Amino acid sequence: MRPADGGSSYPADMQPISFPTGAATEAKTVLERIAGMLDRHLQARPGMVSGAQDGWEGAYRTEFDETWRIQETRLNGLREDLRTLAGRIGTAMSNASTLNTQRANARAQYDQEHQPAGAN
């Protein structure tokens, strides 16, 4: 039998946990989309960069090469950070869902064990 107050009398370890699944799903989708876009652009850039560098010499070439190397490293790091964050959000969503399923099962068992005598 359910507690009279609609469920808040269950023990704390049976209470459902709140998780913003909709917002988490949206964030994960956006992070994955941006990481994919970065990946596509980074894969296209080496050919463009080498084309721009053909026959280019002097101080600006050295500066360009160093600037490009730094930016490429940063963008690769950003892409991996976005993927890592998307993965962590996915894991958190899965963990929250699993925990809430376990807690719902515990509440159902609690209700069965605490039925008034003679109730079906």
Contacts in CASP RR format, 6 or more apart in sequence:
PFRMAT RR
TARGET T0000
AUTHOR 0000-0000-0000
METHOD contacts of the structure
MODEL  1
MRPADGGSSYPADMQPISFPTGAATEAKTVLERIAGMLDRHLQARPGMVS
GAQDGWEGAYRTEFDETWRIQETRLNGLREDLRTLAGRIGTAMSNASTLN
TQRANARAQYDQEHQPAGAN
1 111 0 8 1.000
1 114 0 8 1.000
1 115 0 8 1.000
1 116 0 8 1.000
1 119 0 8 1.000
2 111 0 8 1.000
3 9 0 8 1.000
3 10 0 8 1.000
7 107 0 8 1.000
8 15 0 8 1.000
10 107 0 8 1.000
10 110 0 8 1.000
11 110 0 8 1.000
13 103 0 8 1.000
13 106 0 8 1.000
14 103 0 8 1.000
14 106 0 8 1.000
14 107 0 8 1.000
14 110 0 8 1.000
15 103 0 8 1.000
16 100 0 8 1.000
16 103 0 8 1.000
16 104 0 8 1.000
17 96 0 8 1.000
17 99 0 8 1.000
17 100 0 8 1.000
17 103 0 8 1.000
19 92 0 8 1.000
19 93 0 8 1.000
19 96 0 8 1.000
19 97 0 8 1.000
19 100 0 8 1.000
21 93 0 8 1.000
21 96 0 8 1.000
21 97 0 8 1.000
24 89 0 8 1.000
24 90 0 8 1.000
24 92 0 8 1.000
24 93 0 8 1.000
25 93 0 8 1.000
27 86 0 8 1.000
27 89 0 8 1.000
28 86 0 8 1.000
28 87 0 8 1.000
28 89 0 8 1.000
28 90 0 8 1.000
28 93 0 8 1.000
31 82 0 8 1.000
31 83 0 8 1.000
31 85 0 8 1.000
31 86 0 8 1.000
31 89 0 8 1.000
32 82 0 8 1.000
32 83 0 8 1.000
32 86 0 8 1.000
34 82 0 8 1.000
35 79 0 8 1.000
35 82 0 8 1.000
35 83 0 8 1.000
35 86 0 8 1.000
36 79 0 8 1.000
38 75 0 8 1.000
38 78 0 8 1.000
38 79 0 8 1.000
38 82 0 8 1.000
39 79 0 8 1.000
42 72 0 8 1.000
42 75 0 8 1.000
42 76 0 8 1.000
42 79 0 8 1.000
45 72 0 8 1.000
49 68 0 8 1.000
52 64 0 8 1.000
53 61 0 8 1.000
53 64 0 8 1.000
53 65 0 8 1.000
56 64 0 8 1.000
END
